[in-house]
Amino acid sequence: MYEVRLTRAARKGLAKAPKTVRQLFADLVDDLERDGPIQPGWKNYSKLGPGLHHCHLGFRWVACWRHEKETLIIEVYYAGSRDNAPY
């Protein structure tokens, strides 16, 4: 089982999201905890670079996370508007 941590920036961005997006994010966290950082079943999932991943939570909303090899910690460093996404 993986441990999912959220940065302060991710929490702040998520607080601005609609309730439906926050629920989808909770589902994503469940999947990350259970299955790890690679989530091909999520809409527009892709690897952004070594250990970096992202997916869409809705048309305007995305989540980005990082994972160091050989650890069980996944850090969500961004959850928010696609317009301001760090990729």
Secondary structure, DSSP 8 states (H G I E B T S, - for coil): --EEEE-HHHHHHHHTS-HHHHHHHHHHHHHHHHH-S--TTSTT-EEEETTEEEEESSSSEEEEEEE-TT-SEEEEEEEEEGGG---
